[in-house]
Amino acid sequence: MNATTLLFQKEETPPRKSAEKVTFHRYLRAPDPNPPRQFTINLIVNLLLRLFAFLFNHRKKLNAWMKSTEGWINFSVGIRSRDNTVQQSIIFRDGNVRARWGIHEKMDTALVFRTPRMIIKMLTVTPDEMMIMLVENRMNTEGSLACMNLFNFYLNLLLGKSQQKYVEKKKQANIKGKKQEAGTIDTCHRNERTKRRNSRISGNRVDPGVKHLSDPFIPQYGLEDFPRLAKLHEIAFTTTPKICHERPKLLTDWHMEHGFETDNDGNEWSPELRQAFAYRYLMENRKPVIWPEDLIAGTHGTSRITPVCYPDASGMTIWGELISCRDRELAPYEIDDESITILHHHVFPYWLKRNLREWVRDQYHEPLCQRIDEHLAAFLIWKTIGMSETVPDYEKIFTIGTKGMIREIEDELQRDTGADEQKKNTLKAMIISLEGMNAYARSLALQAARDAEKETDPARKEELLELHRILSKVPVNPPETLHEAVQVSWLTKVALQMENSNDGLGLGRLDQLYQPFFEADIAKCATEGEKEEYIKWAIELVGSLFMKATDHLTLNPDIANHIFGGSPPGQTITIGGVTADGEDAVNDMTYIILKVTELLGLNDPNVNARYHREKNSAEYLRRCNDVNYITGATPSLHNDIAMIKALTQHGYAIEDVREWSATGCVEPTMCGRHSGHTSAINISIVAALEMAMNNGHHPLMGWDLGPETGLPERGDFATFDEFFSAFEAQYRMLIEQSIEYNNLLGLMYQKYRPSNLMSAFTRGCVENGRTVVHGGAKYNSSGATCIGLADVTDSMMAIKKLVYDEKKVSFSDMKRAISENFANDPALHAMATTKVPFFGSGSDEAVDMANRIIAFTHDTYGSIDNYRGGTHHTGFWSMSSHATYGRLSGALPSGRLAGKSFTPGLTPEPNASKSLLDNLRDVAKLDPTGLDDNIAFNVKVVPGGGDSHEQVVQNIFAYAKTYFDLGGMQMQLNVMSTDMMRDAMVNPEHYRHLLVRISGYCAYFTQLDRDAQMELIERAEYGL
């Protein structure tokens, strides 16, 4: 019997609590300053809250949910309209619930609705639908998001079966809607991916670093030749992720026993030592799990696929859905009753006020920057989720093992006899954390031995004994074989993600890391047959690493399925490019990784291919395009020359810059020496444009947020440059606020959540005696992801051309048409969309406009230091935020209609040009120095029906090489037709593996919501 069923069994009603003796007539006598309609809404809301209170006060099973292992969970919730004509509240105190008329004290959280009518709407929908209202800014929160999620959980308890019925009804409505939007379906594409995989082509060995692959494309193998990988692939696509309470429970247990703010003796904890001791306890007590098909040991949880919970960051966002997450339409999670009980009663209450958002709210009195962030419409600061977008120093552990790393730290402690207390504590904390990592390896080694004793299959027994041998050696000692190196990579990653968020932590330049081990292994092969068998084994081993990376997900509430649809943890692998000394880096392992990418077609790891046109061969680029054609969406392609130019402006050593690797989506970080938090800030440029047209007022938020810079209808902008200056003023304000919130959250990391293990894996931290969050890394920066560049560029072009240059329309009339979503001015809409030279059309003026916006963004962010004393890098890619921010924006001067997605990354608008070459030329003309956090340029290409595999690849290659020869920084392809996606939209059962590139990351098309699917379908499509 599940938790939901237990809640609604008939039970005896307990005696009424004395604290609840409040009569209804008391509310009727309340003063009524509101009009009758608002009084009616107030009355309805109050009565429903009183019913809520009655049920929780008088049903034992409901009442029991209000208690934690430390006592009653006390909090309060306000419900009001933005105009304050509706105000009601509900208070949970010591096991008693009271509904109150009005809001008479500071609430822990408040639900603020755009209009009074929307409050009634909220009362007629389920909690999950209420979260959609939050996404669309029909509702926003003030105060604790954790308390809002707790309140949502209580609503879910009451609704139970209603929630399930709603989800099923929504599913059916979406299916019907998708069929209508998809239109006539061409089903001939259903076997397209299988045909592509089976039509493999050969390559030529021309790269100097390729020494052992006779044909670097390795066309002789398909997935059917690797039964283990095929089975793991099937498991990954048929297993529902299951929430695991292990990590949060162990950490909560330790802190309950040893304290958080102070230790058992009442002394203030050193944050570094407290976190280190808690981490070691976690790693010593984790259950060692080795699945039957594993060649690599180490898991993120106790289930096959685990959404990992970080309650001091974003983990509590799932609180409201602990019961309903099984039934949601997108990305459902399994969860057992034990985990629901532990998370609700034990874990989440302990962290209710001990989390990053609430620390900032409490210590800085809910600053403006935090309130902007929580409206979702202008910017989102990723540090509330994690700060793990980096690549750790795998090279160090490969060279000296954890034993050598500990020895280096101990030597630093002995060398610096005058070190301050913080440095001493930090270095000790690094050692303790490395000991925790070693303890987990020992547990896995013992488990492998235990499993081997019980194993009856000789082949599997041998594999388990080999795992036992490897884990008894590494990571304490450095690896010597490829198998040992792959095991160290994975174990390091799991260990780091037990400390910090499993979001954006890269695997780095695996081809460079693995090639020496590959060469050492293959040198032991006596015959060509043995070498061929070893190469096949290497493919299976690297494939096992790829499949291992599917064992965890970010723990997302349903709202995240709409904000970051289909986004995986972002485990980037980077191949190719140049070495630290500037030579060709392509080698055997580069092509083996490409082969694994081809075989598995996964959305994560996210494979990124660096291409240096002066050093890398055309054959290497051709193979990257071949794999992109076969998978449909990966790898992403990067221009090494442009990226190196963008990074060297900051004075970074050239040999370090050449070691850059993508992290998160596409962002560059210098492996093992750079704390870059590359997606720290996610900002909407369009929000600044809308505020500039409304004198600092943001229409959807209903908020006079920015400085007063003028109104078009008052004739305040005599010239285009005057309006652009107003835009800059609004944009500057948002940039400054986004930096302030990122910095405040960073200070909370320093005070409460230092990352000791990550610091041990980052160069500079040991010598400086400071963690990465204190600026200990050799290089420090923060990344800003800027959304809507093409949309703002096109809108600026429309204003400049139609209002000022050609005087076809007044600015006042343009604004009126925009406010009406062009419903009453189709002629202006047609003029804006067809007569204005957009970015991507081949117009130099539009490119200049884009560069003007890029330069302002880069210079403004670059003028303000982050909390670690570093600079800011600016990028123009968007995850899937272009769809979310599109929902939260009105119509634009470019003719884009209200609620429509922005273009992904900096991709030109679909109607900019019918020629892909125009797009390529314009994007390639952007100044790379303003793009130091990289870009996402999405291109959807469709092979010709009669073209051979070789011809398709040659055509894609020609476009890619032309783009890079012109200086373009990054390109990512969706090699599929709109018809294929329309069929997949309606018939997902035929397309569960259909991989699509969103903006910087890949997702499975059938796991996206309808809006995200339509955004992909509506992208410009170019024939090859």
Residue pairs with C-beta under 8 A, 6 or more apart in sequence:
2 337
3 323
3 337
3 340
3 341
4 157
4 160
4 161
4 323
6 61
7 61
7 62
7 65
7 157
7 160
8 160
8 161
9 61
11 59
11 60
11 61
12 60
13 58
13 59
14 58
14 60
14 63
16 57
16 58
17 57
17 96
19 96
19 98
20 53
20 54
20 57
20 96
20 97
20 98
22 98
24 50
27 43
27 46
27 101
30 101
30 102
32 39
34 42
34 85
34 86
35 85
37 116
38 81
38 85
38 86
38 116
41 86
41 116
41 117
41 119
41 120
42 86
42 87
42 88
42 101
44 120
44 123
45 79
45 86
45 88
45 119
45 123
46 88
46 99
46 101
48 123
49 79
49 88
49 89
49 90
49 99
50 99
52 90
52 97
52 99
52 154
52 158
53 90
53 97
53 98
53 99
55 62
55 158
56 62
56 63
56 65
56 66
56 97
56 154
57 63
57 96
57 97
62 157
62 158
63 95
65 153
65 154
65 157
65 344
65 345
66 72
66 73
66 92
66 95
66 97
67 73
67 95
67 345
68 345
68 346
68 349
68 350
69 256
69 345
69 346
69 349
70 256
70 349
70 350
72 92
72 93
72 94
72 95
73 92
73 150
73 349
73 352
74 92
74 93
74 94
75 92
75 108
75 109
75 144
75 147
75 150
75 151
75 352
76 89
76 90
76 91
76 92
76 105
76 107
76 108
76 109
76 147
77 89
77 90
77 91
77 107
77 108
77 109
77 110
77 111
77 147
77 148
77 151
78 87
78 88
78 89
78 103
78 107
78 109
78 110
78 111
78 142
78 143
79 86
79 87
79 88
79 89
79 90
79 110
79 111
79 113
79 119
80 86
80 87
80 88
80 103
80 110
80 111
80 112
80 113
81 87
81 112
81 113
81 114
81 115
81 116
81 118
81 119
82 112
82 113
82 114
82 115
82 702
83 115
83 116
85 116
86 113
86 116
86 119
87 102
87 103
88 99
88 100
88 101
88 102
88 103
89 99
89 100
89 102
89 103
89 104
89 107
90 97
90 98
90 99
90 100
90 151
91 97
91 98
91 100
103 110
107 142
107 143
108 143
108 144
108 147
109 141
109 142
109 143
109 144
109 145
109 147
109 148
109 151
110 141
110 142
110 143
111 122
111 139
111 141
111 148
112 139
112 140
112 141
112 142
113 119
113 122
113 138
113 139
114 137
114 138
114 139
114 702
118 133
118 138
118 139
121 133
121 138
122 130
122 133
122 139
125 133
125 166
126 155
126 156
126 159
126 162
126 163
126 166
126 167
126 324
127 152
127 153
127 155
127 156
127 159
127 163
127 320
127 321
127 324
128 163
128 166
128 167
128 321
128 324
128 328
128 558
129 166
129 170
130 139
130 152
130 155
131 152
131 320
131 557
131 558
131 559
132 559
132 562
133 139
134 140
134 141
134 376
134 559
135 376
135 559
135 562
135 563
135 884
135 887
135 888
136 887
136 888
137 375
137 376
137 377
137 700
137 701
137 888
140 374
140 375
140 376
140 701
141 148
141 374
142 366
142 371
142 374
143 361
143 366
144 352
144 353
144 357
144 358
144 361
145 316
145 317
145 357
145 374
146 316
146 319
146 348
146 351
146 352
146 353
146 355
146 357
146 358
147 352
148 320
149 316
149 317
149 318
149 319
149 320
149 557
150 319
150 320
150 348
150 352
151 320
152 319
152 320
152 321
153 319
153 320
153 321
153 322
153 323
153 344
155 320
156 163
156 320
156 321
156 322
156 323
156 324
157 323
160 323
163 323
163 324
163 327
164 324
164 327
167 324
167 327
167 328
167 329
168 327
170 329
171 329
174 329
174 1010
175 986
177 1010
178 985
178 986
178 1010
178 1013
179 986
181 985
181 1010
181 1014
182 982
182 983
182 985
182 986
183 982
185 979
185 982
185 983
185 986
185 987
186 979
186 982
186 983
187 983
187 987
189 976
189 977
189 979
189 980
189 983
190 983
190 987
190 990
190 991
192 976
192 980
193 601
193 630
193 632
193 993
193 994
196 629
196 630
196 632
196 949
197 222
197 223
197 598
197 630
198 222
199 949
200 217
200 219
200 222
200 630
200 949
201 217
201 219
201 626
201 949
201 950
201 953
202 215
202 217
202 219
203 215
203 216
203 217
203 219
203 619
203 622
203 623
203 626
204 215
204 216
204 619
205 213
205 214
205 215
205 216
206 617
206 619
207 216
207 584
207 586
207 587
207 590
207 616
207 617
207 619
207 620
208 584
209 515
209 584
209 585
209 586
209 587
209 588
209 590
210 216
210 586
210 587
210 588
210 590
210 591
211 519
211 587
211 588
212 518
212 519
212 522
212 531
212 535
212 588
213 535
213 588
213 591
213 592
216 588
216 591
216 619
216 623
217 591
217 595
217 623
217 626
218 535
218 539
218 591
218 592
218 595
221 536
221 539
221 595
221 599
222 599
223 229
223 230
223 233
223 599
223 600
224 230
225 536
226 539
226 540
226 543
226 599
228 293
228 295
228 540
228 544
229 540
229 543
229 544
229 547
229 599
229 600
231 293
232 293
232 544
232 547
232 550
233 547
233 600
235 293
235 304
236 305
236 547
236 550
236 602
237 992
237 993
239 304
239 305
240 305
240 332
240 333
240 334
241 303
241 305
241 306
241 307
241 331
241 333
241 334
241 553
242 301
242 303
242 304
242 305
242 306
242 333
242 334
242 335
242 336
243 306
243 307
243 309
243 318
243 325
243 333
243 334
243 335
243 339
243 343
243 555
244 300
244 301
244 302
244 303
244 306
244 307
244 308
244 309
244 339
245 309
245 338
245 339
245 342
245 343
245 347
246 286
246 287
246 301
246 302
247 282
247 286
247 301
247 308
247 309
247 310
247 498
248 309
248 310
248 311
248 315
248 343
248 347
249 342
249 346
249 347
250 281
250 282
250 285
250 286
251 278
251 281
251 282
251 311
252 311
252 346
252 347
252 350
252 351
254 277
254 278
254 281
254 282
255 278
255 350
256 350
258 264
258 274
258 277
258 278
259 269
259 274
260 269
260 274
260 354
261 268
261 269
262 268
262 269
263 269
263 274
270 421
270 422
270 425
270 429
271 750
271 751
271 752
271 753
271 754
272 422
272 425
272 426
272 428
272 429
272 754
272 756
272 771
273 425
273 428
273 429
273 432
275 429
275 499
275 753
275 754
275 756
276 428
276 429
276 430
276 432
276 433
276 436
276 756
277 432
279 432
279 433
279 436
279 498
279 499
279 756
279 757
280 432
280 433
280 435
280 436
280 439
281 436
282 436
282 498
283 436
283 437
283 439
283 440
283 495
283 498
284 436
284 439
284 440
284 443
286 440
286 443
286 498
287 302
288 297
288 440
288 443
288 444
288 446
288 447
289 299
289 302
289 447
290 297
290 444
290 447
290 448
290 451
290 464
290 467
291 299
291 304
292 460
294 467
294 544
294 548
295 463
295 467
295 483
295 540
295 541
295 544
296 486
296 487
296 490
296 541
296 544
296 545
296 548
297 444
297 447
297 448
297 467
297 471
297 487
297 490
297 491
298 440
298 444
298 487
298 490
298 491
298 494
298 548
299 306
299 494
299 551
299 552
300 306
300 308
300 494
300 497
300 498
300 502
300 551
300 552
301 308
301 551
301 552
303 334
304 551
305 550
305 551
305 552
305 553
306 551
306 552
306 553
307 318
307 333
307 552
307 553
307 554
307 555
307 556
308 497
308 501
308 502
308 552
308 553
308 554
308 555
309 315
309 318
309 343
309 347
309 555
310 386
310 500
310 501
310 555
311 347
311 348
311 350
311 351
311 355
312 351
312 354
312 355
312 356
312 752
312 753
313 355
313 356
313 384
313 385
313 386
313 501
313 753
314 384
314 385
314 386
314 501
314 555
315 348
315 351
315 555
316 348
316 351
316 352
316 355
317 555
317 556
317 557
317 559
317 560
318 325
318 555
318 556
318 557
319 343
319 344
319 348
320 557
321 328
321 557
321 558
322 335
322 340
322 343
322 344
323 340
325 332
325 333
325 335
325 558
326 332
326 333
326 334
326 335
328 558
328 561
330 558
330 561
330 565
330 1007
330 1008
330 1009
331 556
331 561
331 1007
352 358
353 362
354 752
356 383
356 384
356 745
356 748
356 749
356 752
356 753
357 370
357 384
359 748
359 751
359 752
360 367
360 370
360 741
360 744
360 745
360 748
361 370
363 748
364 370
364 744
367 740
367 741
367 744
368 737
369 737
369 738
369 740
369 741
369 744
370 741
370 744
372 378
372 379
372 705
372 734
372 737
372 738
372 741
373 379
373 380
373 381
373 384
373 738
373 741
375 701
375 703
376 563
376 884
376 888
377 684
377 687
377 698
377 700
377 701
377 885
377 888
377 889
378 683
378 684
378 687
378 698
378 701
378 705
378 734
379 681
379 682
379 683
379 684
379 687
379 734
379 737
379 738
379 741
380 681
380 682
380 683
380 881
381 680
381 681
381 682
381 738
381 741
381 742
381 745
382 389
382 503
382 677
382 679
382 680
382 681
382 682
383 677
383 680
383 742
383 745
383 746
383 749
384 745
385 501
385 503
385 554
386 500
386 501
386 502
386 503
386 504
387 500
387 501
387 677
387 680
387 746
387 749
387 755
387 773
388 496
388 497
388 500
388 501
388 502
388 503
388 504
388 505
388 758
389 503
389 504
389 505
389 506
389 570
389 663
389 664
389 667
389 669
389 676
389 677
389 678
389 679
389 680
389 783
390 504
390 505
390 506
390 663
390 669
390 674
390 675
390 676
390 677
390 678
390 758
390 762
390 772
391 505
391 506
391 507
391 508
391 572
391 661
391 663
391 669
391 670
391 671
391 672
391 674
392 492
392 496
392 505
392 508
392 672
392 758
392 761
392 762
393 671
393 672
393 673
393 761
393 762
393 763
394 488
394 489
394 492
394 507
394 508
394 513
394 671
394 672
394 761
395 513
395 671
395 672
396 404
396 405
396 672
396 761
396 763
397 405
397 475
397 478
397 488
397 492
397 761
398 478
398 479
398 485
398 488
398 513
399 478
400 407
400 408
400 478
401 474
401 475
401 476
401 477
401 478
402 434
402 437
402 438
402 475
402 476
403 476
403 477
404 478
405 434
405 760
406 431
406 434
406 435
408 766
409 427
409 430
409 431
409 434
409 760
409 766
410 431
412 427
412 766
412 767
412 769
413 419
413 424
413 427
413 428
416 423
416 769
419 427
419 769
420 769
422 769
422 770
423 768
423 769
423 770
424 769
426 754
426 756
426 759
426 765
426 769
426 770
426 771
426 774
426 776
427 766
427 769
429 754
429 756
429 771
430 756
430 757
430 759
430 760
430 765
430 766
432 756
433 499
433 756
433 757
433 760
434 757
434 760
436 495
436 757
437 475
437 491
437 492
437 495
437 757
438 475
438 476
440 491
440 494
440 495
441 471
441 474
441 475
441 476
441 491
442 471
442 472
444 467
444 471
444 491
445 467
445 468
445 471
445 472
446 468
448 464
448 465
448 467
448 468
448 471
449 464
449 465
449 468
451 464
452 461
452 464
452 465
452 468
455 461
455 464
466 483
467 487
470 483
470 484
470 487
471 487
473 479
473 484
474 484
474 487
474 488
474 491
475 488
475 491
475 492
478 488
479 485
479 487
479 488
479 517
480 517
480 520
481 517
481 520
481 521
482 514
482 517
482 518
482 521
482 538
482 541
483 541
484 517
485 513
485 514
485 517
486 514
486 541
486 542
486 544
486 545
489 507
489 510
489 513
489 545
490 545
490 548
492 761
493 505
493 507
493 571
495 757
496 505
496 757
496 758
496 761
497 505
497 552
499 755
499 756
499 757
499 758
500 755
500 758
501 554
502 552
502 553
502 554
502 569
503 554
503 569
503 570
503 664
504 569
504 570
504 572
504 663
504 664
504 665
504 678
504 679
505 569
505 570
505 571
505 663
506 570
506 571
506 572
506 573
506 574
506 661
506 662
506 663
506 664
506 669
507 549
507 571
507 572
507 573
507 605
508 573
508 574
508 661
508 671
508 672
509 574
509 575
509 585
509 659
509 661
509 671
510 542
510 573
510 574
510 575
510 589
510 593
511 575
511 576
511 585
511 586
511 587
511 589
511 590
511 592
511 593
512 579
512 585
512 587
512 589
514 542
514 589
515 587
515 588
515 589
518 538
518 588
518 589
518 592
519 588
521 534
521 538
522 531
522 534
522 535
525 531
525 533
525 534
535 592
538 589
538 592
539 592
539 595
539 596
539 599
542 589
542 592
542 593
542 596
543 596
543 599
543 600
546 596
546 597
546 600
546 602
546 605
547 600
547 602
549 569
549 571
549 602
549 604
549 605
550 602
550 604
552 569
553 568
553 569
554 560
554 567
554 568
554 569
556 564
560 567
561 1009
562 884
562 1009
562 1011
563 880
563 881
563 884
564 879
564 880
564 881
564 884
565 880
565 883
565 998
565 1003
565 1007
565 1008
565 1009
565 1012
566 603
566 880
566 998
566 1001
566 1003
566 1004
566 1007
566 1008
566 1012
567 879
567 880
567 998
567 1001
567 1003
568 603
568 604
568 606
568 1001
568 1002
568 1003
569 604
570 604
570 606
570 663
570 664
570 665
570 1001
571 604
571 605
571 606
572 605
572 606
572 607
572 608
572 661
572 662
572 663
572 664
572 665
573 593
573 605
573 606
573 607
573 608
574 608
574 609
574 610
574 660
574 661
574 662
575 586
575 589
575 590
575 593
575 594
575 607
575 608
575 609
575 610
575 635
576 585
576 586
576 590
576 609
576 610
576 611
576 612
576 616
576 620
576 624
576 640
577 585
577 610
577 611
577 612
577 615
577 616
577 638
577 640
577 658
577 660
578 584
578 585
578 610
578 612
578 615
578 616
578 640
578 658
579 585
579 658
580 655
580 656
580 658
580 659
581 655
581 658
582 615
582 654
582 658
583 615
584 612
584 615
584 616
584 617
585 610
585 615
585 616
586 616
586 617
586 620
590 620
591 623
593 607
594 607
594 609
594 623
594 624
594 627
594 635
597 607
597 627
597 631
597 634
597 635
598 626
598 627
598 630
598 631
601 630
601 631
601 632
601 634
601 993
601 995
602 995
602 1002
603 995
603 1001
603 1002
603 1003
603 1004
604 1001
604 1002
606 634
606 636
606 662
606 665
606 1001
606 1002
607 634
607 635
607 636
608 635
608 636
608 638
608 661
608 662
608 666
609 624
609 635
609 636
609 637
609 638
610 616
610 638
610 640
610 643
610 660
611 620
611 621
611 624
611 637
611 638
611 639
611 640
611 960
611 964
612 639
612 640
612 641
613 639
613 641
613 961
613 964
613 965
614 641
615 640
616 640
618 957
618 961
621 637
621 957
621 960
621 961
621 964
622 953
622 954
622 957
624 635
624 637
624 960
625 953
625 956
625 957
625 960
625 973
626 953
627 634
627 635
628 634
628 635
628 637
628 956
628 973
628 975
629 943
629 949
629 952
629 953
629 956
629 975
631 995
632 974
632 975
632 976
632 994
632 995
632 996
633 972
633 973
633 974
633 975
633 976
633 995
633 996
633 997
633 1002
634 995
634 997
634 1002
636 662
636 666
636 970
636 971
636 972
636 997
636 1000
637 960
637 964
637 970
637 971
637 972
637 973
638 662
638 666
638 934
638 969
638 970
639 964
639 967
639 968
639 969
639 970
641 967
642 928
642 931
642 967
642 968
642 969
643 660
643 668
643 928
643 934
643 969
644 654
644 657
644 658
644 660
645 928
645 929
646 668
646 928
646 929
646 931
646 932
646 934
646 969
647 657
647 660
647 668
647 670
647 932
648 654
648 657
649 929
649 932
650 779
650 781
650 871
650 932
652 670
652 779
656 670
656 673
656 674
656 778
656 779
657 670
659 670
659 671
659 672
659 673
660 668
660 669
660 670
660 671
661 668
661 669
661 670
661 671
662 668
662 669
662 934
663 669
663 676
663 678
664 678
664 679
664 1000
665 679
665 877
665 879
665 936
665 999
665 1000
665 1001
666 875
666 877
666 934
666 935
666 936
666 970
666 972
666 1000
667 676
667 678
667 679
667 783
667 873
667 875
667 877
667 933
667 934
668 676
668 678
668 932
668 933
668 934
669 676
669 678
670 676
670 779
672 761
672 762
672 763
673 762
673 763
673 764
673 777
673 778
673 779
674 762
674 777
674 778
674 779
674 780
674 781
675 762
675 772
675 773
675 775
675 776
675 777
675 779
675 780
675 781
675 868
675 870
676 779
676 780
676 781
676 782
676 783
676 873
677 781
677 782
677 783
678 783
678 873
678 875
678 933
679 783
679 785
679 875
679 879
680 742
680 782
680 783
680 784
680 866
681 738
681 739
681 742
681 782
681 783
681 784
681 785
681 872
682 784
682 785
682 787
682 879
682 881
683 734
683 735
683 738
683 784
683 785
683 786
683 787
684 787
684 788
684 881
684 885
684 888
684 889
685 731
685 786
685 787
685 788
685 789
685 791
685 792
685 853
685 857
686 787
686 788
686 791
686 792
686 885
686 889
686 892
686 902
687 698
687 734
687 885
687 889
688 706
688 727
688 730
688 731
688 734
688 792
689 727
689 730
689 792
689 795
689 796
689 892
690 698
690 699
690 889
690 890
691 697
691 698
691 705
691 706
691 730
691 734
692 709
692 723
692 726
692 727
692 729
692 730
692 731
693 711
693 712
693 815
693 818
694 711
695 704
695 708
695 709
695 710
695 711
696 704
696 705
696 706
696 707
696 708
696 709
696 730
697 703
697 704
697 705
697 706
698 705
698 706
699 890
700 888
700 889
700 890
705 733
706 729
706 730
706 733
706 734
707 729
707 730
707 733
709 716
709 725
709 726
709 729
709 730
710 716
710 717
710 722
710 723
710 726
712 723
712 811
712 812
712 814
712 815
713 811
713 812
713 815
713 816
715 811
715 812
716 722
717 723
717 726
717 811
719 804
720 799
720 800
720 803
720 804
720 805
723 799
723 811
724 796
724 852
727 796
728 856
731 856
731 857
731 860
732 860
735 784
735 857
735 860
735 861
735 864
736 864
738 784
739 782
739 861
739 864
739 866
739 872
742 782
742 866
742 867
743 866
743 867
744 867
746 773
746 866
746 867
746 868
747 867
749 755
749 773
750 771
750 773
750 774
750 867
753 773
754 771
754 773
754 774
755 771
755 772
755 773
756 771
758 771
758 772
759 765
759 766
759 770
759 771
759 772
759 776
759 777
760 766
762 772
762 776
762 777
762 778
763 777
763 778
764 776
764 777
764 778
764 779
765 771
765 772
765 776
765 777
768 775
768 776
769 776
770 776
773 868
774 868
775 868
775 869
775 870
777 868
779 870
780 866
780 868
780 869
780 870
781 866
781 870
781 871
781 872
781 873
782 866
782 868
782 870
782 871
782 872
782 873
783 872
783 873
783 874
783 875
783 933
784 857
784 861
784 872
784 873
784 874
784 875
784 933
785 875
785 876
785 877
785 878
785 879
785 881
785 933
786 857
786 874
786 875
786 876
787 878
787 881
787 882
787 885
787 902
788 882
788 885
788 902
788 903
789 839
789 850
789 853
789 854
789 876
789 906
790 838
790 839
790 840
790 850
790 902
790 903
790 906
790 907
790 908
790 909
790 912
791 892
791 894
791 896
791 902
791 903
791 909
792 853
793 838
793 839
793 846
793 849
793 850
793 853
794 836
794 838
794 839
794 846
794 892
794 894
794 896
794 909
794 912
795 892
795 893
795 894
795 896
796 849
796 853
796 893
797 836
797 837
797 838
797 839
797 843
797 845
797 846
797 849
797 894
798 814
798 832
798 836
798 893
798 894
798 895
799 811
799 814
799 893
800 849
801 808
801 835
801 836
801 837
802 808
802 809
802 814
802 828
802 831
802 832
802 835
802 836
802 893
803 809
803 810
803 811
803 814
808 831
809 828
809 831
813 825
813 828
814 828
814 893
816 825
817 824
817 825
817 828
817 829
817 891
818 890
818 891
818 892
818 893
819 890
819 891
821 890
821 891
821 897
821 898
822 828
822 829
822 891
822 895
822 897
829 895
830 895
832 893
832 894
832 895
833 894
833 895
833 911
834 911
836 894
837 843
837 845
837 846
838 846
838 894
838 908
838 909
838 911
838 912
838 913
839 846
839 847
839 849
839 850
839 908
839 909
839 912
839 922
840 846
840 907
840 908
840 909
840 912
840 913
840 918
840 919
840 922
840 923
841 908
841 912
841 913
841 918
841 922
842 913
842 915
842 918
842 921
842 922
843 922
844 925
846 922
847 922
847 925
847 926
850 906
850 922
850 926
851 925
851 926
851 927
851 930
854 874
854 876
854 926
854 927
854 930
854 931
855 927
855 930
857 874
857 930
858 874
858 929
858 930
858 931
858 932
861 872
861 873
861 874
862 871
862 872
862 874
864 872
865 871
866 872
873 932
873 933
874 930
874 931
874 932
874 933
875 931
875 932
875 933
875 934
875 935
876 905
876 906
876 931
876 935
876 936
877 904
877 905
877 906
877 934
877 935
877 936
877 999
877 1000
878 902
878 904
878 905
878 936
878 999
878 1000
879 998
879 999
879 1000
879 1001
880 904
880 998
880 999
880 1003
880 1012
882 901
882 902
882 903
882 904
882 905
882 999
882 1015
883 901
883 902
883 1011
883 1012
883 1015
885 902
886 899
886 900
886 901
886 902
887 899
887 901
887 1011
889 898
889 899
889 902
890 898
891 897
891 898
894 909
896 902
896 909
901 1011
901 1015
901 1018
903 909
903 910
904 936
904 938
904 998
904 999
904 1015
904 1019
905 935
905 936
905 937
905 938
905 999
905 1000
906 923
906 926
906 935
906 936
906 937
907 919
907 923
907 936
907 937
907 938
907 939
907 999
907 1019
908 918
908 919
908 922
908 923
908 1020
910 1018
910 1019
910 1020
911 1020
912 918
912 919
912 1020
913 919
916 939
916 941
916 959
916 1022
917 962
919 939
919 1020
920 959
920 962
920 963
920 966
920 968
921 966
923 935
923 937
923 963
923 968
924 963
924 966
924 967
924 968
925 966
925 967
926 935
926 969
928 967
928 969
931 969
934 969
934 970
935 969
935 970
936 970
936 972
936 999
936 1000
937 968
937 969
937 970
937 971
937 972
938 972
938 973
938 974
938 997
938 999
938 1019
939 959
939 971
939 972
939 973
939 974
939 1022
940 973
940 974
940 976
940 978
940 1016
940 1019
940 1020
940 1021
940 1022
941 956
941 959
941 973
941 974
941 975
941 1021
941 1022
941 1023
941 1024
942 975
942 976
942 977
942 978
942 1021
942 1022
942 1023
942 1024
943 952
943 955
943 975
943 1024
944 951
944 952
944 1023
944 1024
947 955
947 1024
952 975
952 1024
955 1024
956 973
956 975
956 1024
959 1024
960 971
963 971
964 971
972 997
972 1000
973 997
974 996
974 997
974 1016
974 1019
976 994
976 996
977 1021
978 1017
978 1021
980 991
980 994
981 994
981 996
981 1005
981 1013
981 1016
981 1017
982 1017
983 990
983 991
984 990
984 991
984 994
984 1005
984 1006
985 1005
985 1010
985 1013
985 1017
988 1006
991 1005
991 1006
992 1004
992 1006
993 1004
994 1004
994 1005
994 1006
995 1002
995 1003
995 1004
995 1005
996 1002
996 1003
996 1004
996 1005
996 1008
996 1016
998 1012
998 1016
1003 1012
1005 1013
1005 1016
1008 1016
